[in-house]
């Protein structure tokens, strides 16, 4: 079977892969997206759609600062990203910029929140430390047991399922090709890279982007395997009915790590567990009970809201908690990585797509403004050598 030629082949049809494909549109390139579907439960299935740049940082001080800067830049890009995607497709993303509340039940938790707010402001962010009464004035559904909260007014949320549907619709409007199959091997050739798919189709592409989430494996011959660990997340949704509940709420850290995200049509997402190393799609009844109990401690009325559904997905984690982005110089030419976004794939999609597309299209061009090689430096694949 002869191979079909493309300029760029993107392995992974989730939010990151499709956002990169969208950023590359308009450059008269032939782009292919190859997606294995639910062979591996995607990270989108574990996501609630929080755009929580103020709260999602990890690792040592240097990496935490770099991750916050990337998240803040991506959060700033989200209003335009959402508006233009909705205009392109006519589909709603349920994007909301009401801010996010993190709550505390005791003085120890309150002190930790206050310290987080101080650190956030040192990084240039915006957060207000509230007592319990002020927090309930902002979100009346909160329990009387909440004694304090940290409110990040600039943080936002989006419905991850609606986002993925819209990105697929936008990609269909381009000249790109979508292949529903698993990539079995990528080998270098004279004209670029040869890709063999599980359905027998063969493709050739000048450049390859690995955006395969927790399914990242050693697909590219000669490229070191990415240090990705799957972290399973289980979640559920309940129906709030006519109850007024508006803000995303992050609960105090507990074994079930509950958060609450109100969506359109009365849905409230409660998530999510974190189980490293698990790749199955099962949902444990005990985990769901713990999530729901933790959420009901924060919003008591939730105890009576009926469950709509429950599900699981796999987050792609890295050793330092930060994504792996950009050209990988340890392997064949023109192989780019967009991996390891862990809990932040939705938040980071606009910034990562813009940076990766620029890296692919321009590379290092001295004298023409900041190079994407410099911008992406903290997240380069070679840091794991």
C-alpha positions in Angstrom: 0.0 0.0 0.0 1.4 3.4 -1.0 1.9 6.0 1.7 -0.1 9.3 1.8 2.1 12.4 2.3 1.6 15.1 4.8 3.6 18.1 6.1 2.8 17.3 9.7 1.4 14.3 11.5 0.0 14.8 15.0 -0.2 11.6 17.0 -3.1 12.2 19.5 -6.5 13.7 18.8 -7.2 15.1 22.3 -7.4 18.7 23.3 -3.7 19.3 23.0 -3.2 17.6 19.6 -6.3 19.2 18.1 -5.3 22.7 19.5 -1.9 22.3 17.9 -3.6 21.3 14.6 -5.8 24.3 14.8 -2.9 26.7 15.5 -1.2 25.3 12.3 -4.2 25.9 10.1 -4.0 28.7 7.7 -0.4 28.0 6.8 -1.2 25.9 3.7 0.1 22.8 5.3 -1.2 19.2 4.9 -1.9 18.1 8.5 -2.9 14.7 9.7 -4.3 13.9 13.1 -4.1 10.2 14.2 -6.2 9.3 17.2 -6.5 5.9 18.8 -9.9 6.7 20.4 -10.5 5.1 23.7 -7.8 2.4 23.5 -6.4 4.4 26.4 -9.0 6.6 28.4 -8.0 10.1 27.5 -7.1 12.9 30.0 -10.2 14.8 28.8 -12.3 12.1 30.5 -10.7 12.9 33.8 -10.9 16.6 33.4 -13.4 19.0 34.9 -12.2 21.9 32.8 -10.8 24.1 35.6 -8.6 26.9 34.2 -6.8 27.2 37.6 -3.5 29.0 36.8 -3.5 30.3 40.4 -3.5 26.9 42.0 -1.8 24.4 39.6 1.9 24.7 40.1 4.3 21.9 41.2 7.9 21.0 41.6 10.9 23.0 42.7 10.8 26.8 42.8 12.2 27.3 39.4 9.8 24.9 37.7 6.9 26.1 39.7 7.5 29.6 38.6 7.9 28.6 35.0 4.7 26.6 35.1 2.8 29.4 36.7 4.1 31.8 34.0 3.0 29.4 31.3 -0.4 28.9 32.9 -1.0 32.6 33.4 -0.2 33.3 29.8 -2.5 30.6 28.6 -5.3 31.8 31.0 -5.0 35.3 29.5 -5.4 33.7 26.0 -8.5 31.7 26.9 -11.2 34.4 26.3 -10.1 35.0 22.7 -9.4 31.2 22.2 -13.0 30.4 23.4 -14.7 33.2 21.5 -13.0 32.5 18.1 -13.6 28.7 18.5 -17.3 29.3 19.2 -17.5 31.6 16.2 -15.8 29.1 13.9 -18.0 26.2 14.9 -21.2 27.7 16.3 -20.8 25.5 19.3 -20.8 26.6 23.0 -17.8 25.7 25.2 -19.6 26.8 28.4 -16.6 29.1 29.2 -17.1 31.0 32.5 -14.8 33.5 34.1 -16.4 33.6 37.6 -13.2 32.9 39.4 -12.3 29.9 41.7 -12.6 29.5 45.4 -10.3 27.3 47.6 -11.8 26.8 51.0 -10.6 25.9 54.5 -12.3 24.2 57.5 -9.7 24.9 60.2 -6.9 27.3 61.1 -4.2 25.1 59.6 -5.9 25.0 56.3 -6.6 28.7 56.4 -2.9 29.5 57.1 -1.9 27.3 54.1 -4.4 29.2 51.9 -3.1 32.6 53.1 0.5 31.5 52.3 -0.6 30.3 48.9 -2.2 33.7 48.2 0.9 35.6 49.3 3.0 33.4 47.0 0.6 34.0 44.1 0.8 37.7 44.5 4.6 37.6 44.5 4.3 35.9 41.2 2.1 38.7 39.9 -1.2 36.9 40.3 -4.4 38.2 41.9 -6.1 36.5 44.9 -8.1 37.6 47.9 -8.1 36.0 51.3 -11.7 35.9 52.7 -13.2 34.9 56.0 -16.0 32.4 56.1 -18.8 35.0 56.0 -17.3 36.8 53.0 -16.8 33.5 51.2 -20.5 32.6 51.8 -21.6 36.0 50.5 -19.7 35.2 47.3 -21.0 31.6 47.1 -24.1 31.1 49.4 -24.1 27.3 48.9 -20.9 26.9 51.1 -21.2 25.2 54.4 -21.2 27.1 57.7 -18.1 25.0 58.6 -16.0 26.9 56.0 -13.9 29.5 58.0 -11.8 31.0 55.2 -11.3 30.9 51.5 -8.8 32.1 48.8 -10.6 33.6 45.8 -8.8 33.9 42.5 -11.1 36.1 40.4 -9.1 35.7 37.2 -9.4 31.9 37.0 -12.1 30.4 34.9 -13.5 27.1 33.6 -14.8 25.4 30.5 -16.6 22.2 29.7 -13.9 19.8 28.5 -16.3 17.6 26.5 -17.8 20.6 24.6 -14.3 21.9 24.0 -13.2 18.6 22.4 -16.3 18.4 20.2 -15.7 22.0 19.0 -12.0 21.4 18.3 -12.9 18.3 16.2 -15.5 20.4 14.4 -13.0 23.1 13.7 -10.4 20.6 12.4 -13.0 19.1 10.0 -13.4 22.5 8.5 -9.7 22.6 7.5 -8.0 20.6 4.8 -6.6 18.2 7.4 -7.2 14.5 7.6 -8.3 12.5 10.6 -7.4 8.9 11.1 -9.1 6.9 13.8 -6.4 4.3 14.4 -3.4 3.6 16.6 0.1 4.4 15.5 2.2 1.3 15.7 5.6 2.6 14.5 7.3 5.8 13.2 10.5 5.4 11.2 12.7 7.9 9.6 13.1 8.0 5.8 14.5 10.2 3.0 11.4 12.3 2.8 10.7 12.5 6.5 8.9 10.0 8.7 7.0 6.9 7.8 4.0 6.1 10.1 2.3 2.7 10.2 -1.2 2.6 11.6 -3.1 -0.3 13.2 -5.6 -0.3 10.3 -2.8 -0.9 7.8 -2.7 2.7 6.5 0.8 4.1 5.9 1.5 7.8 6.1 4.6 10.0 5.4 5.2 13.3 7.1 8.0 15.8 7.2 7.3 16.6 10.9 5.8 14.5 13.7 4.1 15.8 16.9 3.7 13.4 19.8 0.6 14.5 21.7 -0.7 11.1 22.8 -1.2 11.8 26.5 -0.9 8.9 28.9 -0.6 6.5 25.9 2.9 8.0 25.1 5.2 5.1 24.2 8.5 4.6 22.3 6.8 5.0 18.9 9.6 6.9 17.2 12.6 4.8 16.3 15.7 6.3 17.8 13.8 8.6 20.2 14.1 8.0 24.0 10.8 7.1 25.6 9.1 10.0 27.3 8.9 9.6 31.1 5.1 9.6 31.3 3.2 7.9 34.1 -0.5 7.4 33.8 -2.5 8.7 36.8 -6.0 7.5 36.8 -8.8 9.9 37.9 -12.4 9.0 38.7 -15.2 11.6 38.8 -19.0 11.9 38.9 -21.6 14.4 38.0 -24.8 15.3 39.9 -27.8 17.4 39.0 -28.2 20.5 41.1 -31.7 21.2 39.8 -32.8 24.7 40.7 -30.2 25.4 43.3 -28.0 28.4 42.7 -24.4 27.4 42.6 -22.0 29.3 40.4 -18.3 29.1 41.4 -15.7 26.4 41.0 -14.7 25.3 44.5 -11.5 23.5 45.5 -11.9 21.6 48.7 -9.2 21.0 51.4 -6.7 18.3 50.4 -8.0 14.8 51.4 -7.5 11.3 50.1 -10.2 11.9 47.5 -9.1 15.4 46.6 -12.6 16.7 45.8 -13.4 19.8 43.7 -16.8 21.0 42.4 -17.4 22.5 39.0 -20.9 23.7 38.1 -21.7 23.4 34.4 -24.6 24.2 32.1 -27.9 22.3 32.2 -27.6 21.9 36.0 -24.6 19.5 36.0 -22.0 19.7 38.8 -18.8 17.7 38.3 -17.2 16.3 41.4 -13.7 15.0 41.1 -11.2 13.5 41.1 -9.2 10.6 42.5 -5.5 10.2 41.7 -4.3 6.6 41.3 -0.7 6.4 39.8 0.1 3.6 37.4 -3.4 2.4 36.7 -4.5 2.2 33.0 -8.0 0.7 33.4 -11.3 2.5 32.9 -13.2 1.1 35.8 -14.8 3.3 38.5 -14.7 2.2 42.1 -17.9 2.7 44.2 -15.9 3.4 47.3 -14.0 6.2 45.5 -17.2 7.8 44.3 -18.7 7.7 47.8 -15.6 9.4 49.2 -15.7 12.1 46.6 -19.3 12.8 47.1 -18.9 12.9 50.9 -16.0 15.3 50.7 -18.0 17.6 48.3 -21.1 17.5 50.6 -19.0 18.7 53.5 -18.4 21.9 51.5 -21.8 22.2 49.9 -24.3 20.4 52.2 -27.2 20.6 49.8 -25.3 18.4 47.4 -26.1 15.3 49.6 -29.6 15.3 48.0 -28.6 16.0 44.4 -29.1 12.9 42.2 -26.1 11.4 40.4 -26.1 11.7 36.6 -23.1 9.7 35.7 -19.6 8.6 36.7 -16.4 8.0 34.7 -12.6 7.8 34.7 -9.7 8.9 32.6 -5.9 8.9 32.6 -3.8 12.0 33.3 -0.2 12.0 31.8 2.2 12.8 34.6 5.9 13.6 34.5 8.6 13.3 37.2 8.6 17.1 37.8 4.9 17.7 37.3 5.5 19.9 34.2 4.8 19.3 30.5 7.3 18.1 27.9 7.2 20.6 25.0 9.1 21.3 21.8 11.6 19.7 19.4 13.4 16.7 20.9 17.0 17.0 19.8 17.9 13.5 21.1 16.2 11.7 18.3 15.4 12.1 14.6 14.9 15.6 13.1 11.6 17.3 13.2 10.0 15.3 16.0 8.1 17.5 18.5 6.7 16.6 21.9 3.5 18.0 23.5 3.2 15.6 26.4 2.8 15.4 30.2 0.3 18.1 30.8 -1.1 16.1 33.8 -4.0 18.1 35.4 -3.4 21.2 33.2 -4.0 20.1 29.6 -7.2 22.2 29.3 -5.7 25.3 30.9 -2.4 25.1 28.9 -3.9 24.3 25.5 -3.9 27.8 24.0 -0.3 28.7 25.0 1.1 25.3 24.2 -0.5 25.2 20.8 0.8 28.7 20.0 4.3 27.9 21.2 4.5 24.4 19.5 3.1 25.7 16.2 5.7 28.5 16.2 8.5 26.1 17.1 7.4 23.8 14.2 7.0 26.6 11.6 9.9 28.9 12.5 12.4 27.2 14.8 15.3 29.2 15.9 15.5 32.5 13.9 18.0 34.9 15.6 17.2 38.5 15.4 13.4 38.1 14.9 12.1 38.4 18.4 11.9 35.9 21.2 12.6 32.4 19.9 10.2 29.6 20.8 13.3 27.7 21.7 14.0 30.2 24.5 10.3 30.5 25.5 9.9 26.7 25.9 13.3 26.1 27.4 12.1 25.1 30.9 9.9 22.4 29.4 12.3 20.9 26.9 12.5 17.1 26.5 16.2 17.1 27.1 15.8 18.1 30.8 15.3 14.4 31.6 18.7 13.3 30.3 
